[in-house]
Amino acid sequence: MMMHVLPVAAEYRHGVTWCVLNDRALGSIRDIQEFGMSNRIIDTDFGVQPDFAKIAEACGCYGEQVVDPNAVDGAIARALAANERGIPAVLDFIVARARMQQTYEHYTFYGKS
């Protein structure tokens, strides 16, 4: 949502890592639609998703897409190594759409129980 900061971070050699929790949706907005708006889902699920790792690379940053949970530690280590060299990083973690049961308690704020 804020991709314009990537080339700026690369220009100024900021050692920062952004982690995208990619559930192929605007997840928190979709959750509000599901739990607060009686499952009225509008324009928050995406069939086409950009490759955030490639966008990062195109902006002069380190980018990596992580699909396998066993690859998380290695991806973080590579991103931090890039940060130490003054290269910003983007880790695009592909995550499940499912929510844990205890997260539903948040939606009582929206009038649902």
Number of C-alpha atoms within 10 A of each C-alpha: 4 5 11 9 11 22 17 14 19 20 15 11 17 18 19 19 19 14 13 16 15 20 16 17 18 13 17 10 15 19 18 17 16 15 19 18 14 10 12 11 15 10 9 14 16 11 6 8 11 9 12 19 21 17 16 23 17 13 20 19 29 24 26 22 20 21 13 10 10 9 12 14 10 11 19 18 11 16 24 19 16 19 19 14 11 18 22 31 30 25 24 22 22 16 15 10 12 8 10 7 7 7 8 13 10 12 15 11 9 11 9 13 11
